[in-house]
Amino acid sequence: MGVRGNLTDEHLRSFHSQGFLVVESFCGPEEIDAMMGRMNHLLENFDCSSTSIFSTRNQKQSSDDYFYESADKISFFFEALHEIDPVFCKFSCSEKIAGLLSSLSYRRPVIIQSMYIFKQPGIGGEVVPHQDNSFLYTEPPSCTGLWLALEDATIANGCLWAIPGSHKNGLVRRFIRDDNGVHFDQPSPSYDRRDFVALEVKAGSLVVLHGDLVHQSFENQSPKSRHAYSVHAVETDGCSWAADNWLRKKAEPEPLYSS
Ligand SMILES: O=C(O)CCC(=O)C(=O)O
């Protein structure tokens, strides 16, 4: 299938130099309403007694089957996996996502993971500095994060922060699953907060994150929620999924296209 790239040269220059890119108005209000409405519906049928909290800091979920099994079904960490839900799939598998990945030179991309992140007022926690390639590793690394703001993301309600250019320094550690559960293979480097820039964006903006970009978000200390839908793509042409990733799929997801 021929997929036409939809990023401009200016977008690409900015992405390659900064390691991130904000595409404003990537989604319109109808698409946002559809996804937020669908999440409300999923929540109505959600049994909160069986939940697990996903955290980049706390690894207590290491013995938690609910966490592992989230690879193949919709699970709730107050973040959730949605690639199999028709409403979220419509966005995740859309031509505009395919076009964006084509612009980034993906040949046979799959959406390997997705999360709905609520970041609720007062309780929406910090996501500590990390690189997405640590969690979704292929050999060679190929992950790109596509983070869609469903609501305005501001410094007050816990927007993303990133270190511009940090993707050029390579991957510093991996998150590995083995017989002992899950763990990082290296301690986290300490990052200087002053190196991060805030990515405040309007609802409907898409933030594209290079897999080696160091990014984070702080607690939501405001009275406003900060809902976001985040998907992660990896290359399957010439890149192999690492067997010791925490995420293990029963079947390889369908590629968005093959070129
Ligand atoms: O939404 C957040 O606060 C963090 C999301 C994130 O780090 C990611 O999607 O890779």
The ligand as an SDF file (V2000), in Angstrom:
LIG
                    3D

 10  9  0  0  0  0  0  0  0  0999 V2000
    1.1910   11.5710   29.6870 O   0  0  0  0  0  0  0  0  0  0  0  0
    2.1570   11.5490   30.4510 C   0  0  0  0  0  0  0  0  0  0  0  0
    2.1580   12.1740   31.4900 O   0  0  0  0  0  0  0  0  0  0  0  0
    3.3900   10.7550   30.1020 C   0  0  0  0  0  0  0  0  0  0  0  0
    3.2350    9.9940   28.8340 C   0  0  0  0  0  0  0  0  0  0  0  0
    4.4890    9.3860   28.3430 C   0  0  0  0  0  0  0  0  0  0  0  0
    5.5510    9.5570   28.8930 O   0  0  0  0  0  0  0  0  0  0  0  0
    4.4440    8.5740   27.1330 C   0  0  0  0  0  0  0  0  0  0  0  0
    3.3590    8.4010   26.5470 O   0  0  0  0  0  0  0  0  0  0  0  0
    5.5240    8.0750   26.7320 O   0  0  0  0  0  0  0  0  0  0  0  0
  1  2  2  0
  2  3  1  0
  2  4  1  0
  4  5  1  0
  5  6  1  0
  6  7  2  0
  6  8  1  0
  8  9  2  0
  8 10  1  0
M  END
$$$$
